[in-house]
Amino acid sequence: MTNEVISCDVEASVGDVARMMKDKNVGCVVVVDGGKVAGIVTDRQLACHVLADNKGADTSISEVMTKDPVCATLDDNLFNVLDTLKTSGMVRRVPVVDRDGKLAGIVSISDIAAIAKEINDVLLMEELRNSTAVPKVFTGAQRLEEEISRDRRPIEARR
C-alpha cells in the first residue's frame, strides 16, 4: 500500500488534476470530499473523456471521475484486495480507507506484483533448501502447479 496518495478536492478542475499528475508523476488521483473518497480519476480517463470529447481544462473533475469507487479498508488482507480487484472489473488501483471512511492509502497492481515476487522468492528459497533430497529443483510456479494438480485428484488418491 502506498500511504502518500495524491488526491484532490471534488471541486478541482481537470486541468488542475492533469497538472498534479504531471508534477507528481502519477497516473491516478483520488478525489475526496471532506476527506472521504468520492471518486478516482486516471490519466486514461482524462485522455478519453476530456481530450477526446473536446472538453476544456476548466471542466469539473466530478464530470469525468469514477464516482464512489470500490475501496479496501486498513483491515483487509492481500487476498481481500485481490478479490476486490478481480470482482470490480478492470480496476488497477483501489483506495484504502480507515474506519471513519477517510482516505488512508492506495493499493495498485504494482504493489501486488512486488508482493507476488517476494512470495515467489520465498518459495524458491524453500525449494533450494529442500533440494538435496530431490534430484530436481522446482520453480515456484512449477511447485504451485504440482500442488494444484495434486489437490484436484479424488480424496482417496491424495492419501
BAFI-3210 file (N, C-alpha, C; in Angstrom, 3 decimals, decimal comma, padded with zeros to 6 digits):
// residues 159
n [1|2|3|4|5|6|7|8|9|10|11|12|13|14|15|16|17|18|19|20|21|22|23|24|25|26|27|28|29|30|31|32|33|34|35|36|37|38|39|40|41|42|43|44|45|46|47|48|49|50|51|52|53|54|55|56|57|58|59|60|61|62|63|64|65|66|67|68|69|70|71|72|73|74|75|76|77|78|79|80|81|82|83|84|85|86|87|88|89|90|91|92|93|94|95|96|97|98|99|100|101|102|103|104|105|106|107|108|109|110|111|112|113|114|115|116|117|118|119|120|121|122|123|124|125|126|127|128|129|130|131|132|133|134|135|136|137|138|139|140|141|142|143|144|145|146|147|148|149|150|151|152|153|154|155|156|157|158|159]
n.u [000,848|000,486|001,095|001,243|-000,886|-001,914|-004,219|-007,241|-009,589|-013,128|-014,095|-012,128|-010,586|-010,267|-007,954|-006,347|-006,010|-004,719|-002,280|-001,378|-001,006|001,075|003,112|003,536|004,091|002,251|-000,397|-002,950|-005,447|-006,966|-010,182|-011,500|-014,001|-014,519|-012,531|-013,231|-013,426|-014,581|-014,360|-012,339|-009,792|-008,170|-005,251|-005,917|-008,691|-008,772|-007,661|-009,475|-012,050|-011,949|-010,010|-010,533|-013,223|-013,283|-013,451|-012,917|-010,088|-011,133|-013,218|-015,119|-013,717|-015,415|-017,129|-015,843|-014,657|-014,521|-017,192|-017,771|-015,821|-014,878|-013,545|-010,847|-010,246|-008,283|-008,145|-008,326|-006,850|-004,226|-005,477|-008,167|-008,010|-007,085|-009,317|-011,175|-010,095|-010,348|-013,130|-014,138|-013,914|-012,041|-010,227|-007,359|-006,316|-006,941|-008,426|-007,660|-009,334|-009,772|-011,269|-013,119|-013,813|-012,134|-009,577|-006,740|-004,721|-003,487|-003,781|-002,085|-001,839|000,854|001,901|000,922|002,163|004,815|004,663|003,905|006,224|008,003|006,831|007,157|009,974|010,471|009,321|011,019|013,482|012,877|012,524|015,123|016,532|015,450|016,277|018,334|017,401|015,867|016,048|015,694|015,216|012,373|010,679|008,952|006,494|006,184|006,003|003,633|001,837|002,055|001,060|-001,588|-002,525|-002,321|-004,217|-006,556|-007,054|-009,063|-010,111|-009,322|-007,067|-005,220|-004,111]
n.v [-001,176|002,198|004,980|007,716|009,247|010,770|013,254|015,089|017,777|017,452|019,583|020,361|021,200|019,571|020,375|021,208|018,719|017,256|018,660|018,099|015,321|015,283|016,771|015,199|012,794|010,628|008,307|008,403|009,946|010,338|011,402|013,482|014,306|016,247|014,784|012,167|009,417|010,198|009,712|008,519|009,216|008,638|008,942|007,953|008,286|011,065|011,459|010,048|010,983|013,681|015,086|013,672|014,174|016,843|018,568|021,303|022,508|023,581|022,016|020,333|018,000|016,145|015,499|013,642|011,700|008,402|007,642|007,040|004,816|001,364|000,452|-000,542|-001,580|-000,681|-002,972|-005,035|-007,896|-009,107|-010,994|-010,242|-007,762|-008,557|-010,016|-007,961|-006,403|-008,257|-008,758|-006,311|-005,584|-003,950|-002,746|-001,177|000,048|000,513|002,514|002,923|002,995|004,340|003,439|005,435|006,038|007,705|008,656|006,627|005,385|003,737|000,904|-000,651|-002,481|-002,761|-002,765|-005,216|-006,946|-006,696|-007,874|-010,457|-011,256|-011,357|-013,447|-015,550|-015,632|-016,499|-019,054|-020,237|-020,166|-021,890|-024,269|-024,584|-025,013|-027,469|-029,042|-030,937|-033,448|-033,981|-034,742|-032,714|-029,210|-027,367|-024,620|-021,825|-021,532|-024,026|-025,622|-024,680|-025,380|-028,140|-028,611|-027,699|-029,470|-031,876|-031,470|-031,589|-034,207|-037,119|-037,513|-039,988|-040,643|-038,809|-039,623]
n.w [000,000|-000,759|001,136|000,752|-000,901|-003,867|-004,014|-004,724|-004,315|-004,695|-006,101|-007,871|-011,046|-014,269|-015,495|-013,320|-012,070|-014,076|-014,218|-011,650|-011,828|-013,706|-012,370|-010,081|-011,190|-011,552|-012,373|-011,527|-009,543|-006,443|-005,693|-003,292|-000,861|001,724|002,996|002,617|000,317|-002,819|-005,450|-008,232|-010,545|-013,621|-015,748|-018,209|-018,291|-018,418|-020,940|-022,626|-021,930|-021,674|-023,369|-025,831|-026,085|-026,467|-024,234|-022,004|-020,016|-017,753|-016,981|-014,528|-012,292|-011,235|-013,281|-014,869|-013,329|-011,832|-009,989|-006,504|-006,030|-005,620|-002,498|-000,340|003,062|005,956|007,403|005,605|004,044|001,822|000,126|000,238|-001,045|-003,560|-004,388|-004,483|-006,575|-008,659|-008,836|-009,460|-012,079|-014,577|-012,764|-011,538|-009,417|-005,969|-003,652|-000,177|002,863|006,181|009,371|009,682|007,164|005,826|003,504|003,422|002,055|-000,937|-003,031|-005,607|-008,717|-009,173|-006,575|-005,684|-007,493|-006,673|-004,138|-004,903|-006,216|-004,054|-002,590|-004,415|-004,463|-001,848|-001,952|-003,863|-002,475|-000,371|-001,807|-002,765|-000,373|000,325|-001,731|-001,695|-001,111|-003,249|-006,668|-008,498|-008,804|-008,305|-009,826|-008,324|-009,628|-010,873|-008,634|-007,432|-009,442|-009,341|-006,754|-007,042|-009,003|-007,611|-005,606|-007,073|-007,541|-006,745|-003,314|-002,147|-003,656|-002,828|-000,471]
ca.u [000,000|001,152|000,450|001,225|-001,802|-002,173|-005,665|-007,734|-010,950|-014,159|-014,324|-010,979|-010,811|-009,449|-006,643|-005,601|-005,682|-003,710|-001,006|-000,993|-000,480|002,367|004,082|003,799|004,410|001,311|-001,421|-004,270|-005,661|-008,193|-010,980|-012,082|-014,986|-014,476|-011,591|-013,719|-013,288|-015,771|-014,106|-010,960|-009,631|-006,895|-004,789|-006,676|-009,991|-008,566|-007,457|-010,662|-013,300|-011,767|-009,384|-011,241|-014,551|-013,076|-013,836|-011,871|-009,340|-011,922|-014,256|-015,026|-013,232|-016,559|-017,786|-015,114|-014,148|-015,334|-017,818|-017,891|-015,070|-014,745|-012,411|-010,425|-010,069|-006,996|-008,231|-008,301|-005,560|-003,888|-006,460|-009,366|-007,740|-007,071|-010,706|-011,790|-009,615|-010,888|-014,583|-014,522|-013,671|-010,697|-009,674|-005,921|-005,960|-008,032|-008,179|-007,799|-009,917|-009,722|-012,589|-014,022|-014,059|-011,188|-008,514|-005,552|-003,688|-003,962|-003,089|-002,089|-001,374|002,308|002,139|000,633|003,221|006,004|004,415|003,939|007,630|008,563|006,305|007,841|011,354|010,444|009,088|012,243|014,483|012,451|012,838|016,577|016,928|014,997|016,652|019,315|016,694|015,119|017,000|015,389|014,695|011,213|010,451|007,738|005,322|006,040|005,553|002,220|001,098|002,036|000,145|-002,956|-002,865|-002,498|-005,470|-007,686|-007,301|-010,037|-009,573|-008,659|-005,779|-004,297|-003,548]
ca.v [000,000|003,488|005,865|009,084|009,231|012,069|013,440|016,433|018,031|017,179|020,826|020,646|021,126|018,536|020,990|021,104|017,312|016,873|019,234|017,333|014,043|015,548|017,196|014,100|011,609|009,558|008,063|008,379|010,845|010,030|012,609|013,427|015,307|016,234|013,754|010,837|009,112|010,465|009,202|008,302|009,579|008,184|009,668|007,438|008,963|012,428|011,384|009,548|011,674|015,131|015,455|013,090|014,783|018,293|019,326|022,228|022,278|024,064|021,030|019,803|016,616|015,295|015,082|012,560|010,706|007,243|008,002|006,011|003,613|000,328|000,748|-001,527|-000,975|-000,984|-004,327|-006,031|-008,519|-009,179|-011,778|-009,402|-006,746|-009,261|-010,324|-006,691|-006,074|-009,234|-008,656|-004,949|-005,320|-003,553|-001,846|-001,367|000,717|000,514|003,368|002,285|003,937|003,948|003,088|006,582|006,230|008,704|008,113|006,255|004,892|003,162|-000,318|-000,773|-003,773|-002,774|-003,191|-006,646|-007,632|-006,726|-008,887|-011,764|-011,591|-011,749|-014,784|-016,478|-015,753|-017,337|-020,431|-020,718|-020,412|-023,108|-025,390|-024,757|-025,632|-028,854|-029,678|-032,010|-034,726|-034,088|-034,617|-031,581|-028,045|-026,807|-023,192|-021,583|-021,780|-025,472|-026,175|-024,357|-026,194|-029,512|-028,621|-027,568|-030,729|-032,897|-031,206|-031,877|-035,644|-037,547|-037,547|-041,260|-040,662|-037,875|-040,236]
ca.w [000,000|-000,772|002,103|000,241|-002,034|-004,486|-004,024|-004,994|-003,861|-005,684|-006,845|-008,744|-012,495|-014,909|-015,723|-012,052|-011,843|-015,074|-013,763|-010,466|-012,314|-014,346|-011,353|-009,139|-011,993|-011,213|-013,377|-010,915|-008,413|-005,701|-005,489|-001,951|-000,455|003,183|003,428|002,246|-001,104|-003,627|-006,787|-008,650|-011,951|-014,177|-016,921|-019,351|-018,288|-018,902|-022,387|-023,338|-021,607|-021,710|-024,646|-026,975|-026,174|-026,613|-023,045|-021,597|-018,779|-016,620|-016,673|-013,162|-012,224|-010,898|-014,519|-015,554|-012,376|-011,473|-008,714|-005,471|-006,407|-004,611|-001,624|000,652|004,383|006,579|007,957|004,527|003,747|000,406|-000,609|000,111|-002,066|-004,846|-004,722|-004,854|-007,924|-009,609|-008,997|-009,824|-013,493|-014,992|-011,752|-011,318|-008,169|-005,005|-002,488|001,130|003,814|007,592|009,933|009,531|005,737|005,297|002,666|004,179|001,151|-002,198|-003,447|-007,064|-009,235|-008,973|-005,187|-005,608|-008,246|-005,813|-003,102|-005,569|-006,446|-002,760|-002,280|-005,313|-003,996|-000,644|-002,413|-004,499|-001,426|000,328|-002,695|-002,788|000,903|000,330|-002,991|-001,537|-001,097|-004,501|-007,761|-009,356|-008,098|-008,983|-009,662|-007,549|-010,475|-011,037|-007,364|-007,277|-010,405|-008,812|-005,605|-007,550|-009,672|-006,584|-004,904|-007,945|-007,574|-005,737|-001,961|-001,913|-004,345|-002,156|000,734]
c.u [000,890|000,390|000,312|000,415|-001,965|-003,686|-006,000|-009,145|-011,918|-014,454|-013,198|-011,369|-009,916|-008,059|-005,764|-005,128|-004,618|-002,333|-000,471|-000,363|000,907|003,432|004,487|004,153|003,564|000,259|-002,822|-004,297|-006,974|-008,895|-011,685|-013,067|-015,053|-013,572|-012,000|-013,648|-014,619|-015,619|-012,637|-010,896|-008,238|-006,517|-005,545|-008,059|-009,859|-008,396|-008,749|-011,920|-013,167|-011,204|-010,185|-012,632|-014,493|-013,604|-012,650|-011,228|-010,117|-013,080|-014,047|-014,597|-014,382|-017,317|-017,120|-014,625|-015,070|-015,886|-017,917|-017,144|-015,050|-013,472|-012,094|-010,334|-008,698|-006,973|-008,166|-006,901|-005,357|-004,953|-007,783|-009,186|-007,716|-008,488|-011,442|-011,383|-010,275|-012,372|-015,047|-014,264|-012,223|-010,061|-008,206|-005,449|-007,183|-007,657|-008,408|-008,302|-009,778|-011,139|-013,610|-014,332|-013,143|-010,066|-007,252|-004,408|-004,304|-003,130|-003,221|-001,642|000,139|002,667|001,965|001,693|004,493|005,853|004,482|005,372|008,291|008,100|007,000|009,286|011,435|010,238|010,331|013,323|014,146|012,780|014,335|017,078|016,575|015,492|017,668|018,653|015,937|016,090|016,798|014,831|013,552|011,226|009,178|006,494|005,095|005,511|004,070|001,362|000,975|001,051|-001,310|-003,402|-003,139|-003,837|-006,694|-007,972|-008,368|-009,366|-008,812|-007,256|-004,756|-003,598|-002,286]
c.v [001,234|004,419|007,290|009,129|010,653|012,196|014,883|016,550|017,805|018,410|021,155|020,544|020,024|019,080|020,903|019,671|016,839|017,413|018,477|016,006|014,223|015,865|016,062|012,795|010,400|009,434|008,073|009,338|010,444|011,356|012,477|014,568|015,238|015,138|012,343|010,656|009,321|009,881|008,957|008,633|009,166|009,042|009,205|008,095|010,399|012,430|011,039|010,380|013,188|015,529|014,956|013,691|016,311|019,112|020,193|021,864|022,724|023,133|020,498|018,336|015,662|014,820|013,865|011,458|009,491|007,542|006,789|004,730|002,602|000,629|-000,463|-000,799|-001,356|-002,402|-005,413|-006,596|-008,579|-009,903|-011,030|-008,374|-007,383|-009,581|-009,060|-006,296|-006,971|-009,014|-007,274|-004,615|-004,947|-002,550|-002,186|-000,756|000,732|001,447|002,577|003,350|003,407|003,669|004,202|006,869|007,256|008,001|007,863|005,786|004,404|001,929|-000,407|-002,173|-003,882|-003,226|-004,699|-007,456|-007,739|-007,781|-010,287|-012,195|-012,044|-013,157|-015,837|-016,699|-016,650|-018,799|-021,023|-021,036|-021,678|-024,340|-025,647|-025,416|-027,113|-029,648|-030,811|-033,374|-034,974|-033,889|-033,378|-030,438|-027,472|-025,289|-023,040|-021,898|-023,273|-026,107|-025,906|-025,190|-027,629|-029,620|-028,555|-028,869|-031,825|-032,714|-031,476|-033,374|-035,998|-037,691|-038,848|-041,295|-039,720|-038,534|-041,004]
c.w [000,000|000,156|001,593|-001,046|-002,562|-004,602|-004,341|-004,444|-005,014|-006,552|-007,817|-010,220|-013,077|-015,220|-014,486|-011,823|-012,827|-014,680|-012,553|-010,886|-012,925|-013,293|-010,423|-009,846|-011,587|-012,306|-012,819|-009,733|-007,763|-005,411|-004,136|-001,736|001,066|003,725|003,075|000,735|-001,819|-005,026|-007,023|-010,133|-012,406|-015,377|-018,171|-019,435|-018,788|-020,412|-023,115|-023,107|-021,554|-023,069|-025,840|-027,161|-026,260|-025,443|-022,637|-020,280|-017,553|-016,254|-015,258|-013,185|-011,912|-012,137|-015,164|-014,622|-012,300|-010,084|-007,793|-005,841|-005,262|-003,812|-000,757|001,990|004,916|007,152|006,883|004,343|002,230|-000,398|-000,774|-001,000|-003,451|-005,306|-005,165|-006,270|-008,963|-009,870|-009,447|-011,284|-013,751|-014,025|-011,524|-010,018|-007,260|-003,849|-001,202|002,102|005,241|008,086|009,831|008,064|005,098|004,539|003,483|003,284|-000,140|-002,500|-004,959|-007,463|-009,062|-007,558|-005,058|-006,354|-007,409|-004,717|-003,706|-005,830|-005,148|-002,372|-003,129|-004,871|-002,759|-001,029|-003,049|-003,469|-000,645|-000,508|-002,746|-001,508|000,928|-000,875|-002,831|-001,547|-002,400|-005,658|-008,634|-008,509|-008,923|-008,855|-008,843|-008,355|-010,669|-009,761|-007,152|-008,219|-009,900|-007,640|-006,073|-008,203|-008,656|-005,870|-005,766|-008,048|-006,547|-004,376|-001,692|-002,520|-003,664|-000,976|000,444]
res [m|t|n|e|v|i|s|c|d|v|e|a|s|v|g|d|v|a|r|m|m|k|d|k|n|v|g|c|v|v|v|v|d|g|g|k|v|a|g|i|v|t|d|r|q|l|a|c|h|v|l|a|d|n|k|g|a|d|t|s|i|s|e|v|m|t|k|d|p|v|c|a|t|l|d|d|n|l|f|n|v|l|d|t|l|k|t|s|g|m|v|r|r|v|p|v|v|d|r|d|g|k|l|a|g|i|v|s|i|s|d|i|a|a|i|a|k|e|i|n|d|v|l|l|m|e|e|l|r|n|s|t|a|v|p|k|v|f|t|g|a|q|r|l|e|e|e|i|s|r|d|r|r|p|i|e|a|r|r]
***
